[in-house]
Amino acid sequence: MNNAAAIRTLSASRIESLKAAFVALVIGLGLVYGAGFANSETVHDAAHDSRHALSFPCH
């Protein structure tokens, strides 16, 4: 592999990492934004049900 090929491979890898980070950021911001408008009891119930689904004791 010559130097130019190594640089192209590194650049492609970096671009894929940045794409993944951007998608994660958009999803995270969407969740925070959506939770901001949700009723607090609804958020509590969703977290409570998630804990039970993971067999995590919460009582």
CHARMM internal coordinates of N, CA and C (Angstrom, degrees):
IC EDIT
DIST 1 N 1 CA 1.4556
DIST 1 CA 1 C 1.5258
ANGL 1 N 1 CA 1 C 107.51
DIST 1 C 2 N 1.3151
ANGL 1 CA 1 C 2 N 115.76
DIHE 1 N 1 CA 1 C 2 N 127.65
DIST 2 N 2 CA 1.4590
ANGL 1 C 2 N 2 CA 117.95
DIHE 1 CA 1 C 2 N 2 CA 178.21
DIST 2 CA 2 C 1.5269
ANGL 2 N 2 CA 2 C 109.91
DIHE 1 C 2 N 2 CA 2 C -85.55
DIST 2 C 3 N 1.3015
ANGL 2 CA 2 C 3 N 114.65
DIHE 2 N 2 CA 2 C 3 N 175.56
DIST 3 N 3 CA 1.4657
ANGL 2 C 3 N 3 CA 120.46
DIHE 2 CA 2 C 3 N 3 CA -174.46
DIST 3 CA 3 C 1.5315
ANGL 3 N 3 CA 3 C 111.81
DIHE 2 C 3 N 3 CA 3 C -64.69
DIST 3 C 4 N 1.3204
ANGL 3 CA 3 C 4 N 117.81
DIHE 3 N 3 CA 3 C 4 N -39.67
DIST 4 N 4 CA 1.4691
ANGL 3 C 4 N 4 CA 120.94
DIHE 3 CA 3 C 4 N 4 CA -178.99
DIST 4 CA 4 C 1.5254
ANGL 4 N 4 CA 4 C 110.94
DIHE 3 C 4 N 4 CA 4 C -64.31
DIST 4 C 5 N 1.3308
ANGL 4 CA 4 C 5 N 117.18
DIHE 4 N 4 CA 4 C 5 N -39.51
DIST 5 N 5 CA 1.4649
ANGL 4 C 5 N 5 CA 120.75
DIHE 4 CA 4 C 5 N 5 CA 178.67
DIST 5 CA 5 C 1.5233
ANGL 5 N 5 CA 5 C 110.61
DIHE 4 C 5 N 5 CA 5 C -66.28
DIST 5 C 6 N 1.3159
ANGL 5 CA 5 C 6 N 116.59
DIHE 5 N 5 CA 5 C 6 N -38.76
DIST 6 N 6 CA 1.4650
ANGL 5 C 6 N 6 CA 120.43
DIHE 5 CA 5 C 6 N 6 CA 178.83
DIST 6 CA 6 C 1.5254
ANGL 6 N 6 CA 6 C 110.69
DIHE 5 C 6 N 6 CA 6 C -64.30
DIST 6 C 7 N 1.3233
ANGL 6 CA 6 C 7 N 116.64
DIHE 6 N 6 CA 6 C 7 N -39.58
DIST 7 N 7 CA 1.4679
ANGL 6 C 7 N 7 CA 120.39
DIHE 6 CA 6 C 7 N 7 CA 179.62
DIST 7 CA 7 C 1.5282
ANGL 7 N 7 CA 7 C 110.37
DIHE 6 C 7 N 7 CA 7 C -67.49
DIST 7 C 8 N 1.3502
ANGL 7 CA 7 C 8 N 118.04
DIHE 7 N 7 CA 7 C 8 N -41.46
DIST 8 N 8 CA 1.4595
ANGL 7 C 8 N 8 CA 120.69
DIHE 7 CA 7 C 8 N 8 CA 178.21
DIST 8 CA 8 C 1.5220
ANGL 8 N 8 CA 8 C 110.94
DIHE 7 C 8 N 8 CA 8 C -63.00
DIST 8 C 9 N 1.3397
ANGL 8 CA 8 C 9 N 116.85
DIHE 8 N 8 CA 8 C 9 N -40.35
DIST 9 N 9 CA 1.4601
ANGL 8 C 9 N 9 CA 120.77
DIHE 8 CA 8 C 9 N 9 CA 179.20
DIST 9 CA 9 C 1.5233
ANGL 9 N 9 CA 9 C 110.47
DIHE 8 C 9 N 9 CA 9 C -64.64
DIST 9 C 10 N 1.3191
ANGL 9 CA 9 C 10 N 116.16
DIHE 9 N 9 CA 9 C 10 N -43.18
DIST 10 N 10 CA 1.4626
ANGL 9 C 10 N 10 CA 120.66
DIHE 9 CA 9 C 10 N 10 CA 179.13
DIST 10 CA 10 C 1.5261
ANGL 10 N 10 CA 10 C 110.14
DIHE 9 C 10 N 10 CA 10 C -64.01
DIST 10 C 11 N 1.3187
ANGL 10 CA 10 C 11 N 117.18
DIHE 10 N 10 CA 10 C 11 N -42.29
DIST 11 N 11 CA 1.4613
ANGL 10 C 11 N 11 CA 120.64
DIHE 10 CA 10 C 11 N 11 CA -179.90
DIST 11 CA 11 C 1.5238
ANGL 11 N 11 CA 11 C 111.03
DIHE 10 C 11 N 11 CA 11 C -64.20
DIST 11 C 12 N 1.3282
ANGL 11 CA 11 C 12 N 117.32
DIHE 11 N 11 CA 11 C 12 N -41.99
DIST 12 N 12 CA 1.4647
ANGL 11 C 12 N 12 CA 120.41
DIHE 11 CA 11 C 12 N 12 CA 178.69
DIST 12 CA 12 C 1.5196
ANGL 12 N 12 CA 12 C 110.60
DIHE 11 C 12 N 12 CA 12 C -63.70
DIST 12 C 13 N 1.3203
ANGL 12 CA 12 C 13 N 116.63
DIHE 12 N 12 CA 12 C 13 N -40.54
DIST 13 N 13 CA 1.4645
ANGL 12 C 13 N 13 CA 120.73
DIHE 12 CA 12 C 13 N 13 CA 178.72
DIST 13 CA 13 C 1.5268
ANGL 13 N 13 CA 13 C 110.43
DIHE 12 C 13 N 13 CA 13 C -64.69
DIST 13 C 14 N 1.3057
ANGL 13 CA 13 C 14 N 116.36
DIHE 13 N 13 CA 13 C 14 N -41.36
DIST 14 N 14 CA 1.4646
ANGL 13 C 14 N 14 CA 121.36
DIHE 13 CA 13 C 14 N 14 CA 179.73
DIST 14 CA 14 C 1.5349
ANGL 14 N 14 CA 14 C 110.36
DIHE 13 C 14 N 14 CA 14 C -64.58
DIST 14 C 15 N 1.3211
ANGL 14 CA 14 C 15 N 116.65
DIHE 14 N 14 CA 14 C 15 N -41.97
DIST 15 N 15 CA 1.4648
ANGL 14 C 15 N 15 CA 120.70
DIHE 14 CA 14 C 15 N 15 CA 179.42
DIST 15 CA 15 C 1.5215
ANGL 15 N 15 CA 15 C 110.52
DIHE 14 C 15 N 15 CA 15 C -63.26
DIST 15 C 16 N 1.3211
ANGL 15 CA 15 C 16 N 117.55
DIHE 15 N 15 CA 15 C 16 N -42.54
DIST 16 N 16 CA 1.4654
ANGL 15 C 16 N 16 CA 120.87
DIHE 15 CA 15 C 16 N 16 CA 178.71
DIST 16 CA 16 C 1.5285
ANGL 16 N 16 CA 16 C 110.64
DIHE 15 C 16 N 16 CA 16 C -63.37
DIST 16 C 17 N 1.3200
ANGL 16 CA 16 C 17 N 117.34
DIHE 16 N 16 CA 16 C 17 N -39.00
DIST 17 N 17 CA 1.4691
ANGL 16 C 17 N 17 CA 120.71
DIHE 16 CA 16 C 17 N 17 CA 177.70
DIST 17 CA 17 C 1.5250
ANGL 17 N 17 CA 17 C 110.99
DIHE 16 C 17 N 17 CA 17 C -64.64
DIST 17 C 18 N 1.3170
ANGL 17 CA 17 C 18 N 116.17
DIHE 17 N 17 CA 17 C 18 N -41.75
DIST 18 N 18 CA 1.4612
ANGL 17 C 18 N 18 CA 119.85
DIHE 17 CA 17 C 18 N 18 CA 179.28
DIST 18 CA 18 C 1.5276
ANGL 18 N 18 CA 18 C 111.37
DIHE 17 C 18 N 18 CA 18 C -66.95
DIST 18 C 19 N 1.3279
ANGL 18 CA 18 C 19 N 116.98
DIHE 18 N 18 CA 18 C 19 N -37.30
DIST 19 N 19 CA 1.4680
ANGL 18 C 19 N 19 CA 120.10
DIHE 18 CA 18 C 19 N 19 CA 176.11
DIST 19 CA 19 C 1.5258
ANGL 19 N 19 CA 19 C 110.71
DIHE 18 C 19 N 19 CA 19 C -61.52
DIST 19 C 20 N 1.3237
ANGL 19 CA 19 C 20 N 116.45
DIHE 19 N 19 CA 19 C 20 N -45.78
DIST 20 N 20 CA 1.4648
ANGL 19 C 20 N 20 CA 120.47
DIHE 19 CA 19 C 20 N 20 CA -179.73
DIST 20 CA 20 C 1.5248
ANGL 20 N 20 CA 20 C 110.88
DIHE 19 C 20 N 20 CA 20 C -63.16
DIST 20 C 21 N 1.3276
ANGL 20 CA 20 C 21 N 117.02
DIHE 20 N 20 CA 20 C 21 N -41.31
DIST 21 N 21 CA 1.4629
ANGL 20 C 21 N 21 CA 120.54
DIHE 20 CA 20 C 21 N 21 CA 179.16
DIST 21 CA 21 C 1.5281
ANGL 21 N 21 CA 21 C 110.78
DIHE 20 C 21 N 21 CA 21 C -64.57
DIST 21 C 22 N 1.3149
ANGL 21 CA 21 C 22 N 117.03
DIHE 21 N 21 CA 21 C 22 N -39.78
DIST 22 N 22 CA 1.4644
ANGL 21 C 22 N 22 CA 120.87
DIHE 21 CA 21 C 22 N 22 CA 179.46
DIST 22 CA 22 C 1.5224
ANGL 22 N 22 CA 22 C 111.32
DIHE 21 C 22 N 22 CA 22 C -65.50
DIST 22 C 23 N 1.3196
ANGL 22 CA 22 C 23 N 116.99
DIHE 22 N 22 CA 22 C 23 N -43.60
DIST 23 N 23 CA 1.4696
ANGL 22 C 23 N 23 CA 120.79
DIHE 22 CA 22 C 23 N 23 CA 178.88
DIST 23 CA 23 C 1.5287
ANGL 23 N 23 CA 23 C 110.02
DIHE 22 C 23 N 23 CA 23 C -62.84
DIST 23 C 24 N 1.3380
ANGL 23 CA 23 C 24 N 116.98
DIHE 23 N 23 CA 23 C 24 N -43.03
DIST 24 N 24 CA 1.4649
ANGL 23 C 24 N 24 CA 120.52
DIHE 23 CA 23 C 24 N 24 CA 178.52
DIST 24 CA 24 C 1.5299
ANGL 24 N 24 CA 24 C 110.77
DIHE 23 C 24 N 24 CA 24 C -62.50
DIST 24 C 25 N 1.3187
ANGL 24 CA 24 C 25 N 116.67
DIHE 24 N 24 CA 24 C 25 N -39.65
DIST 25 N 25 CA 1.4637
ANGL 24 C 25 N 25 CA 120.78
DIHE 24 CA 24 C 25 N 25 CA 178.75
DIST 25 CA 25 C 1.5279
ANGL 25 N 25 CA 25 C 111.17
DIHE 24 C 25 N 25 CA 25 C -64.24
DIST 25 C 26 N 1.3174
ANGL 25 CA 25 C 26 N 116.90
DIHE 25 N 25 CA 25 C 26 N -44.91
DIST 26 N 26 CA 1.4681
ANGL 25 C 26 N 26 CA 120.76
DIHE 25 CA 25 C 26 N 26 CA -179.96
DIST 26 CA 26 C 1.5271
ANGL 26 N 26 CA 26 C 110.64
DIHE 25 C 26 N 26 CA 26 C -63.07
DIST 26 C 27 N 1.3234
ANGL 26 CA 26 C 27 N 117.10
DIHE 26 N 26 CA 26 C 27 N -44.07
DIST 27 N 27 CA 1.4684
ANGL 26 C 27 N 27 CA 120.26
DIHE 26 CA 26 C 27 N 27 CA 178.85
DIST 27 CA 27 C 1.5284
ANGL 27 N 27 CA 27 C 110.41
DIHE 26 C 27 N 27 CA 27 C -63.99
DIST 27 C 28 N 1.3244
ANGL 27 CA 27 C 28 N 117.28
DIHE 27 N 27 CA 27 C 28 N -44.34
DIST 28 N 28 CA 1.4589
ANGL 27 C 28 N 28 CA 121.06
DIHE 27 CA 27 C 28 N 28 CA 179.31
DIST 28 CA 28 C 1.5172
ANGL 28 N 28 CA 28 C 112.54
DIHE 27 C 28 N 28 CA 28 C -61.70
DIST 28 C 29 N 1.3257
ANGL 28 CA 28 C 29 N 116.10
DIHE 28 N 28 CA 28 C 29 N -44.75
DIST 29 N 29 CA 1.4664
ANGL 28 C 29 N 29 CA 119.13
DIHE 28 CA 28 C 29 N 29 CA 178.22
DIST 29 CA 29 C 1.5225
ANGL 29 N 29 CA 29 C 111.29
DIHE 28 C 29 N 29 CA 29 C -64.98
DIST 29 C 30 N 1.3186
ANGL 29 CA 29 C 30 N 116.80
DIHE 29 N 29 CA 29 C 30 N -36.51
DIST 30 N 30 CA 1.4628
ANGL 29 C 30 N 30 CA 120.41
DIHE 29 CA 29 C 30 N 30 CA 176.92
DIST 30 CA 30 C 1.5178
ANGL 30 N 30 CA 30 C 111.74
DIHE 29 C 30 N 30 CA 30 C -62.99
DIST 30 C 31 N 1.3250
ANGL 30 CA 30 C 31 N 116.32
DIHE 30 N 30 CA 30 C 31 N -41.32
DIST 31 N 31 CA 1.4663
ANGL 30 C 31 N 31 CA 119.76
DIHE 30 CA 30 C 31 N 31 CA 178.72
DIST 31 CA 31 C 1.5246
ANGL 31 N 31 CA 31 C 111.54
DIHE 30 C 31 N 31 CA 31 C -65.89
DIST 31 C 32 N 1.3237
ANGL 31 CA 31 C 32 N 116.66
DIHE 31 N 31 CA 31 C 32 N -43.51
DIST 32 N 32 CA 1.4690
ANGL 31 C 32 N 32 CA 119.89
DIHE 31 CA 31 C 32 N 32 CA 179.00
DIST 32 CA 32 C 1.5274
ANGL 32 N 32 CA 32 C 110.32
DIHE 31 C 32 N 32 CA 32 C -64.92
DIST 32 C 33 N 1.3231
ANGL 32 CA 32 C 33 N 117.11
DIHE 32 N 32 CA 32 C 33 N -42.97
DIST 33 N 33 CA 1.4703
ANGL 32 C 33 N 33 CA 121.43
DIHE 32 CA 32 C 33 N 33 CA 178.89
DIST 33 CA 33 C 1.5248
ANGL 33 N 33 CA 33 C 110.66
DIHE 32 C 33 N 33 CA 33 C -62.51
DIST 33 C 34 N 1.3269
ANGL 33 CA 33 C 34 N 116.80
DIHE 33 N 33 CA 33 C 34 N -45.00
DIST 34 N 34 CA 1.4646
ANGL 33 C 34 N 34 CA 120.79
DIHE 33 CA 33 C 34 N 34 CA 179.99
DIST 34 CA 34 C 1.5164
ANGL 34 N 34 CA 34 C 112.27
DIHE 33 C 34 N 34 CA 34 C -65.32
DIST 34 C 35 N 1.3216
ANGL 34 CA 34 C 35 N 116.89
DIHE 34 N 34 CA 34 C 35 N -39.59
DIST 35 N 35 CA 1.4627
ANGL 34 C 35 N 35 CA 120.40
DIHE 34 CA 34 C 35 N 35 CA 179.87
DIST 35 CA 35 C 1.5253
ANGL 35 N 35 CA 35 C 111.04
DIHE 34 C 35 N 35 CA 35 C -67.80
DIST 35 C 36 N 1.3123
ANGL 35 CA 35 C 36 N 116.85
DIHE 35 N 35 CA 35 C 36 N -27.48
DIST 36 N 36 CA 1.4636
ANGL 35 C 36 N 36 CA 120.43
DIHE 35 CA 35 C 36 N 36 CA 178.79
DIST 36 CA 36 C 1.5220
ANGL 36 N 36 CA 36 C 112.68
DIHE 35 C 36 N 36 CA 36 C -65.19
DIST 36 C 37 N 1.3256
ANGL 36 CA 36 C 37 N 117.18
DIHE 36 N 36 CA 36 C 37 N -27.61
DIST 37 N 37 CA 1.4585
ANGL 36 C 37 N 37 CA 121.20
DIHE 36 CA 36 C 37 N 37 CA 180.00
DIST 37 CA 37 C 1.5212
ANGL 37 N 37 CA 37 C 112.87
DIHE 36 C 37 N 37 CA 37 C -97.44
DIST 37 C 38 N 1.3102
ANGL 37 CA 37 C 38 N 117.59
DIHE 37 N 37 CA 37 C 38 N -5.98
DIST 38 N 38 CA 1.4623
ANGL 37 C 38 N 38 CA 120.71
DIHE 37 CA 37 C 38 N 38 CA -177.84
DIST 38 CA 38 C 1.5282
ANGL 38 N 38 CA 38 C 110.06
DIHE 37 C 38 N 38 CA 38 C -81.10
DIST 38 C 39 N 1.3012
ANGL 38 CA 38 C 39 N 115.64
DIHE 38 N 38 CA 38 C 39 N 151.74
DIST 39 N 39 CA 1.4525
ANGL 38 C 39 N 39 CA 122.17
DIHE 38 CA 38 C 39 N 39 CA 174.14
DIST 39 CA 39 C 1.5307
ANGL 39 N 39 CA 39 C 107.89
DIHE 38 C 39 N 39 CA 39 C -65.32
DIST 39 C 40 N 1.3202
ANGL 39 CA 39 C 40 N 118.09
DIHE 39 N 39 CA 39 C 40 N 138.24
DIST 40 N 40 CA 1.4637
ANGL 39 C 40 N 40 CA 120.36
DIHE 39 CA 39 C 40 N 40 CA -176.19
DIST 40 CA 40 C 1.5274
ANGL 40 N 40 CA 40 C 111.84
DIHE 39 C 40 N 40 CA 40 C -61.05
DIST 40 C 41 N 1.3089
ANGL 40 CA 40 C 41 N 117.60
DIHE 40 N 40 CA 40 C 41 N -32.67
DIST 41 N 41 CA 1.4655
ANGL 40 C 41 N 41 CA 119.97
DIHE 40 CA 40 C 41 N 41 CA 177.77
DIST 41 CA 41 C 1.5323
ANGL 41 N 41 CA 41 C 110.71
DIHE 40 C 41 N 41 CA 41 C -67.10
DIST 41 C 42 N 1.3140
ANGL 41 CA 41 C 42 N 116.67
DIHE 41 N 41 CA 41 C 42 N -35.78
DIST 42 N 42 CA 1.4665
ANGL 41 C 42 N 42 CA 121.06
DIHE 41 CA 41 C 42 N 42 CA 178.16
DIST 42 CA 42 C 1.5208
ANGL 42 N 42 CA 42 C 110.39
DIHE 41 C 42 N 42 CA 42 C -65.31
DIST 42 C 43 N 1.3214
ANGL 42 CA 42 C 43 N 117.09
DIHE 42 N 42 CA 42 C 43 N -43.58
DIST 43 N 43 CA 1.4679
ANGL 42 C 43 N 43 CA 121.10
DIHE 42 CA 42 C 43 N 43 CA 178.54
DIST 43 CA 43 C 1.5243
ANGL 43 N 43 CA 43 C 109.62
DIHE 42 C 43 N 43 CA 43 C -63.76
DIST 43 C 44 N 1.3351
ANGL 43 CA 43 C 44 N 117.38
DIHE 43 N 43 CA 43 C 44 N -43.24
DIST 44 N 44 CA 1.4590
ANGL 43 C 44 N 44 CA 120.79
DIHE 43 CA 43 C 44 N 44 CA 178.81
DIST 44 CA 44 C 1.5190
ANGL 44 N 44 CA 44 C 110.92
DIHE 43 C 44 N 44 CA 44 C -60.92
DIST 44 C 45 N 1.3237
ANGL 44 CA 44 C 45 N 116.84
DIHE 44 N 44 CA 44 C 45 N -46.20
DIST 45 N 45 CA 1.4668
ANGL 44 C 45 N 45 CA 120.27
DIHE 44 CA 44 C 45 N 45 CA -179.30
DIST 45 CA 45 C 1.5202
ANGL 45 N 45 CA 45 C 111.70
DIHE 44 C 45 N 45 CA 45 C -62.80
DIST 45 C 46 N 1.3250
ANGL 45 CA 45 C 46 N 117.20
DIHE 45 N 45 CA 45 C 46 N -38.85
DIST 46 N 46 CA 1.4662
ANGL 45 C 46 N 46 CA 120.25
DIHE 45 CA 45 C 46 N 46 CA 178.85
DIST 46 CA 46 C 1.5239
ANGL 46 N 46 CA 46 C 110.58
DIHE 45 C 46 N 46 CA 46 C -65.26
DIST 46 C 47 N 1.3302
ANGL 46 CA 46 C 47 N 117.04
DIHE 46 N 46 CA 46 C 47 N -43.17
DIST 47 N 47 CA 1.4669
ANGL 46 C 47 N 47 CA 120.06
DIHE 46 CA 46 C 47 N 47 CA 178.27
DIST 47 CA 47 C 1.5214
ANGL 47 N 47 CA 47 C 110.36
DIHE 46 C 47 N 47 CA 47 C -65.79
DIST 47 C 48 N 1.3182
ANGL 47 CA 47 C 48 N 116.36
DIHE 47 N 47 CA 47 C 48 N -40.43
DIST 48 N 48 CA 1.4605
ANGL 47 C 48 N 48 CA 121.86
DIHE 47 CA 47 C 48 N 48 CA 179.76
DIST 48 CA 48 C 1.5324
ANGL 48 N 48 CA 48 C 110.50
DIHE 47 C 48 N 48 CA 48 C -61.79
DIST 48 C 49 N 1.3272
ANGL 48 CA 48 C 49 N 116.59
DIHE 48 N 48 CA 48 C 49 N -46.85
DIST 49 N 49 CA 1.4646
ANGL 48 C 49 N 49 CA 120.69
DIHE 48 CA 48 C 49 N 49 CA 179.34
DIST 49 CA 49 C 1.5207
ANGL 49 N 49 CA 49 C 111.49
DIHE 48 C 49 N 49 CA 49 C -64.91
DIST 49 C 50 N 1.3258
ANGL 49 CA 49 C 50 N 116.98
DIHE 49 N 49 CA 49 C 50 N -36.55
DIST 50 N 50 CA 1.4708
ANGL 49 C 50 N 50 CA 120.15
DIHE 49 CA 49 C 50 N 50 CA 177.99
DIST 50 CA 50 C 1.5190
ANGL 50 N 50 CA 50 C 110.90
DIHE 49 C 50 N 50 CA 50 C -64.23
DIST 50 C 51 N 1.3230
ANGL 50 CA 50 C 51 N 116.49
DIHE 50 N 50 CA 50 C 51 N -40.50
DIST 51 N 51 CA 1.4733
ANGL 50 C 51 N 51 CA 119.53
DIHE 50 CA 50 C 51 N 51 CA 177.90
DIST 51 CA 51 C 1.5167
ANGL 51 N 51 CA 51 C 110.85
DIHE 50 C 51 N 51 CA 51 C -62.44
DIST 51 C 52 N 1.3130
ANGL 51 CA 51 C 52 N 116.80
DIHE 51 N 51 CA 51 C 52 N -43.35
DIST 52 N 52 CA 1.4656
ANGL 51 C 52 N 52 CA 119.69
DIHE 51 CA 51 C 52 N 52 CA 178.38
DIST 52 CA 52 C 1.5214
ANGL 52 N 52 CA 52 C 111.30
DIHE 51 C 52 N 52 CA 52 C -64.59
DIST 52 C 53 N 1.3296
ANGL 52 CA 52 C 53 N 118.06
DIHE 52 N 52 CA 52 C 53 N -38.95
DIST 53 N 53 CA 1.4672
ANGL 52 C 53 N 53 CA 121.57
DIHE 52 CA 52 C 53 N 53 CA 179.84
DIST 53 CA 53 C 1.5238
ANGL 53 N 53 CA 53 C 111.05
DIHE 52 C 53 N 53 CA 53 C -63.73
DIST 53 C 54 N 1.3280
ANGL 53 CA 53 C 54 N 117.38
DIHE 53 N 53 CA 53 C 54 N -29.39
DIST 54 N 54 CA 1.4667
ANGL 53 C 54 N 54 CA 121.62
DIHE 53 CA 53 C 54 N 54 CA 179.02
DIST 54 CA 54 C 1.5244
ANGL 54 N 54 CA 54 C 112.17
DIHE 53 C 54 N 54 CA 54 C -92.47
DIST 54 C 55 N 1.3270
ANGL 54 CA 54 C 55 N 117.34
DIHE 54 N 54 CA 54 C 55 N 8.93
DIST 55 N 55 CA 1.4726
ANGL 54 C 55 N 55 CA 123.85
DIHE 54 CA 54 C 55 N 55 CA -179.05
DIST 55 CA 55 C 1.5248
ANGL 55 N 55 CA 55 C 111.74
DIHE 54 C 55 N 55 CA 55 C 59.85
DIST 55 C 56 N 1.3255
ANGL 55 CA 55 C 56 N 116.33
DIHE 55 N 55 CA 55 C 56 N 33.61
DIST 56 N 56 CA 1.4585
ANGL 55 C 56 N 56 CA 121.47
DIHE 55 CA 55 C 56 N 56 CA 178.26
DIST 56 CA 56 C 1.5200
ANGL 56 N 56 CA 56 C 108.45
DIHE 55 C 56 N 56 CA 56 C -95.93
DIST 56 C 57 N 1.3330
ANGL 56 CA 56 C 57 N 117.64
DIHE 56 N 56 CA 56 C 57 N 122.24
DIST 57 N 57 CA 1.4729
ANGL 56 C 57 N 57 CA 118.88
DIHE 56 CA 56 C 57 N 57 CA -178.70
DIST 57 CA 57 C 1.5299
ANGL 57 N 57 CA 57 C 110.65
DIHE 56 C 57 N 57 CA 57 C -70.61
DIST 57 C 58 N 1.3036
ANGL 57 CA 57 C 58 N 115.62
DIHE 57 N 57 CA 57 C 58 N 128.79
DIST 58 N 58 CA 1.4638
ANGL 57 C 58 N 58 CA 118.62
DIHE 57 CA 57 C 58 N 58 CA -179.03
DIST 58 CA 58 C 1.5265
ANGL 58 N 58 CA 58 C 112.23
DIHE 57 C 58 N 58 CA 58 C -125.42
DIST 58 C 59 N 1.3114
ANGL 58 CA 58 C 59 N 117.60
DIHE 58 N 58 CA 58 C 59 N 8.22
DIST 59 N 59 CA 1.4703
ANGL 58 C 59 N 59 CA 120.34
DIHE 58 CA 58 C 59 N 59 CA 178.22
DIST 59 CA 59 C 1.5084
ANGL 59 N 59 CA 59 C 108.19
DIHE 58 C 59 N 59 CA 59 C -118.41
END
COOR INIT
IC SEED 1 N 1 CA 1 C
IC BUILD
